Amino acid sequence: MIRTLLGILALLIAAFGLWFFLVPGPDKLSQLDGLAGGGRGAEQAASGIAFGTHGQRLDVWRPAGATNGPRPVIVFFYGGGWHDGTRQGYAFAGRALAAQGFVVVIPDYRKVPAVRFPAFVADAAEAVRWARDHARDYGGDPARIALMGHSAGAHIAALLALDSRYLIATCADPHVVKAVVGLSGPYDFYPFTTDNAKAAFGAYPDPRETQPISYARADAPPMLLVTSTADTTVKPRNSIALRDRLHALGAPVAFRDYPGLSHEGVVMALSKPFRGTAPVLADSVAFLNARLDGAAAAK
């Protein structure tokens, strides 16, 4: 009986994962997350705040109610192949992390085909500067900022953390980034083989400058690289290659592999309905707590 119920649950999870990404927009997961109680312990502190120089906007999530002292900050970059995604669609991630004691900033950024690399990375750098300048307004600590992202968002987060030129260009000290969590990110994917990568990076004169692995260095901020053996969209070799390069240089790096999860399944595991599929939230929170010295343990 128990095996039958588990089998049915697995089929439902797989079916929802397929529906979630075939039907446009992860907004549906955020809606389901809200219905399942994913917002418990979190509140949206701001919506559609303007930042940067190109009309970008961001949302801010934080722990609900009074908190003791300023909280560590996460700037979360969503995925979508550098051409898709919205900040509203990733409310489930903002709620999940805010409920664990973080102030969470989710910015939009310009996308293909309106722009090409490095425009979206420059937008992300402006979001980090905004977080530094305004964290206190929402109960955050500008001295404890981490970056987190999924897929294309993980590429952006890693590039910001490793190639200091982007943050320097925004007048933000690159040392403002204290830790990075990359979920299913492409870090070493040249030569370009997918249409998304070709559209986003193919016209750039030096392809190596598009690759986070090119900027691996010993003094990189601590990084947690998450992958899954069943990911056929962004192969696990990306995380493994960056992990090995950072490790060889003596940089602090942690690695998690969640066997059986799809590319989408990794970020879906942050949501309340799918949190039981893998400890992505718990492991990310534990890593960030250790590096940022704060926040409550994952529930």
C-alpha positions in Angstrom: 0.0 0.0 0.0 2.7 2.4 1.0 4.7 1.6 -2.2 1.6 2.2 -4.3 1.0 5.6 -2.7 4.7 6.5 -3.1 4.4 5.5 -6.8 1.4 7.6 -7.3 3.1 10.6 -5.6 6.1 10.2 -7.8 3.9 10.2 -10.9 2.1 13.3 -9.8 5.4 15.1 -9.1 6.7 14.1 -12.6 3.5 15.1 -14.2 3.5 18.5 -12.5 7.1 19.1 -13.4 6.3 18.5 -17.0 3.2 20.7 -16.9 5.1 23.4 -15.0 7.6 23.9 -17.7 5.5 23.1 -20.8 2.9 25.6 -19.8 4.6 29.0 -19.9 5.8 30.6 -16.7 6.8 29.3 -13.3 4.1 31.5 -11.9 2.0 28.4 -11.5 4.5 26.9 -9.0 4.4 30.1 -7.0 0.6 29.9 -6.9 0.7 26.3 -5.8 3.4 27.1 -3.3 1.2 29.8 -1.8 -1.8 27.5 -1.5 0.4 24.9 0.2 1.6 27.3 2.8 4.9 28.3 1.3 4.4 31.9 2.4 4.2 31.0 6.1 6.9 33.0 7.9 7.6 35.3 5.0 6.2 38.6 3.7 6.7 40.6 0.5 8.2 43.9 1.6 8.3 45.6 -1.8 7.1 44.9 -5.3 8.3 46.5 -8.6 11.0 48.7 -7.1 12.9 50.5 -9.9 16.7 50.1 -9.9 19.5 50.5 -12.4 19.8 52.4 -15.6 17.5 50.5 -17.9 14.1 50.4 -16.2 14.7 47.2 -14.3 12.5 46.3 -11.3 12.9 44.1 -8.3 10.9 42.5 -5.5 11.9 42.2 -1.9 10.9 39.4 0.5 11.8 39.2 4.2 10.9 37.2 7.4 7.4 38.0 8.6 7.1 40.0 11.8 9.8 41.3 14.1 13.3 39.9 13.7 16.3 40.3 15.9 18.8 42.7 14.2 19.6 43.0 10.5 19.3 39.8 8.5 21.6 38.5 5.9 20.7 39.3 2.3 20.3 37.0 -0.8 20.1 38.4 -4.3 18.4 35.7 -6.3 18.7 35.5 -10.1 16.1 33.3 -11.8 16.8 31.2 -14.9 15.2 31.0 -18.3 17.9 30.6 -20.8 18.8 34.3 -20.7 15.6 35.0 -22.7 12.7 34.1 -20.3 11.6 34.5 -16.7 10.2 37.1 -14.3 10.7 38.1 -10.7 7.1 37.4 -9.9 7.3 33.8 -11.2 10.0 33.1 -8.5 8.0 34.2 -5.5 8.2 30.7 -4.3 12.0 31.0 -4.0 11.7 34.4 -2.3 9.2 33.1 0.3 11.2 29.9 1.0 14.4 31.8 1.7 12.8 34.7 3.6 11.0 32.2 5.9 14.5 30.9 6.9 15.6 34.4 8.0 16.9 36.1 4.9 16.0 39.3 3.2 15.6 38.2 -0.4 16.0 40.5 -3.5 14.7 39.1 -6.8 15.5 41.4 -9.7 14.5 41.3 -13.3 17.1 41.8 -15.9 17.1 42.5 -19.7 17.0 39.4 -21.9 17.6 38.1 -25.3 16.6 39.1 -28.0 16.4 42.7 -26.8 20.0 42.4 -25.5 23.0 40.1 -25.7 25.8 39.4 -23.3 27.0 41.1 -21.2 23.9 43.4 -20.7 22.1 41.0 -18.4 25.1 40.6 -16.2 25.5 44.4 -16.0 21.9 44.6 -14.9 22.5 42.0 -12.2 25.5 44.0 -10.9 23.2 47.0 -10.5 20.8 44.8 -8.5 23.7 43.9 -6.1 24.6 47.6 -5.8 20.9 48.3 -5.0 20.9 45.6 -2.3 24.0 47.1 -0.8 22.6 50.6 -0.7 19.0 49.7 0.4 19.3 46.5 2.5 18.9 48.4 5.8 15.5 49.8 4.5 14.1 46.3 4.6 15.9 44.9 7.7 18.9 43.5 5.8 22.6 43.7 6.6 24.6 45.2 3.7 27.7 43.5 5.1 26.3 40.1 4.6 25.2 39.7 1.0 25.1 36.4 -0.9 24.2 35.6 -4.5 22.0 32.7 -5.5 20.6 31.6 -8.9 19.2 28.8 -10.9 20.4 27.8 -14.4 21.1 31.1 -16.4 20.7 32.9 -13.1 23.4 30.7 -11.6 25.7 31.6 -14.5 25.0 35.3 -13.8 25.6 34.9 -10.1 28.9 33.0 -10.6 30.2 35.5 -13.2 29.4 38.4 -10.8 31.3 36.7 -8.0 34.3 35.7 -10.1 34.8 38.5 -12.6 35.0 41.6 -10.4 34.7 44.0 -13.4 30.9 44.0 -13.3 30.6 45.1 -9.7 33.4 47.5 -10.0 31.7 49.2 -12.9 28.6 49.8 -10.8 30.7 51.4 -8.0 30.0 48.4 -5.8 33.0 46.8 -4.0 33.3 43.2 -5.4 34.0 42.1 -1.9 30.4 42.8 -1.0 29.6 39.3 -2.1 30.3 37.0 0.8 28.9 33.7 -0.6 27.3 32.1 -3.7 24.8 29.3 -4.3 24.6 28.1 -7.9 21.7 25.7 -8.7 22.2 23.8 -12.0 24.3 26.5 -13.5 26.3 26.5 -16.8 29.8 27.6 -16.0 31.9 26.0 -18.7 29.8 25.6 -21.9 32.0 26.9 -24.7 31.9 26.0 -27.6 28.2 27.0 -27.7 25.9 24.1 -28.8 22.4 25.2 -27.8 20.3 27.9 -29.5 19.9 29.8 -26.2 23.7 30.0 -25.7 24.4 30.9 -29.3 21.7 33.7 -29.2 23.0 35.1 -25.9 26.8 34.8 -26.4 27.5 33.9 -30.0 28.2 37.5 -31.1 30.6 38.3 -28.3 34.2 38.7 -29.6 35.9 36.7 -26.9 33.8 33.7 -25.9 36.1 32.8 -23.0 35.0 36.0 -21.2 31.5 34.6 -21.1 32.5 31.6 -19.0 32.6 31.8 -15.2 35.3 29.1 -15.1 37.7 31.5 -16.9 37.7 33.7 -13.8 38.1 31.0 -11.1 40.6 32.3 -8.5 41.9 31.4 -5.1 40.2 34.4 -3.3 36.8 33.7 -4.7 33.9 33.9 -2.3 32.8 30.6 -0.9 30.6 28.8 -3.4 28.1 26.0 -3.2 27.6 24.3 -6.6 24.5 22.2 -6.9 23.7 19.8 -9.7 21.8 16.6 -10.4 22.8 13.5 -12.4 19.4 13.5 -14.3 19.9 17.1 -15.6 20.0 16.9 -19.4 19.6 20.7 -19.9 22.7 21.9 -18.1 25.0 18.9 -17.7 26.5 18.2 -14.3 30.0 18.5 -15.8 29.6 22.3 -15.6 29.4 22.2 -11.8 32.0 19.5 -11.6 34.5 21.5 -13.7 34.1 24.7 -11.8 34.3 22.8 -8.5 37.5 21.1 -9.5 39.1 24.3 -10.8 38.3 26.2 -7.6 39.4 23.4 -5.4 42.7 23.2 -7.3 43.3 26.9 -6.7 42.5 26.5 -3.0 39.2 28.4 -3.1 36.4 27.5 -0.7 33.9 25.4 -2.6 31.2 22.9 -1.7 29.3 20.5 -4.0 26.0 18.8 -3.9 24.6 16.3 -6.4 20.9 15.3 -6.1 20.6 12.1 -8.1 17.3 11.7 -10.0 16.3 15.3 -10.1 15.7 17.0 -13.4 17.1 20.5 -14.2 13.8 22.0 -13.2 13.4 19.7 -10.2 16.4 21.3 -8.4 14.7 24.8 -8.2 11.3 23.3 -7.7 12.6 21.6 -4.5 12.8 25.1 -2.9 9.0 25.2 -3.0 6.7 23.9 -0.3 5.0 21.2 -2.4 8.3 19.7 -3.6 10.6 20.3 -0.7 10.6 16.6 0.1 12.2 15.6 -3.2 15.7 16.8 -2.1 17.2 18.9 0.7 18.1 21.8 -1.7 16.6 24.5 0.7 18.1 22.9 3.8 21.6 22.5 2.3 21.6 26.0 0.8 20.5 27.6 4.1 23.1 25.6 6.1 25.8 26.7 3.7 24.8 30.3 3.8 24.3 30.3 7.6 27.9 29.1 8.0 29.3 31.8 5.6 27.0 34.7 6.6 26.9 34.0 10.4 23.1 34.3 10.9 19.7 33.1 9.8 17.7 30.3 11.3 18.1 26.7 10.3 15.9 25.4 7.5 12.6 24.0 8.5 
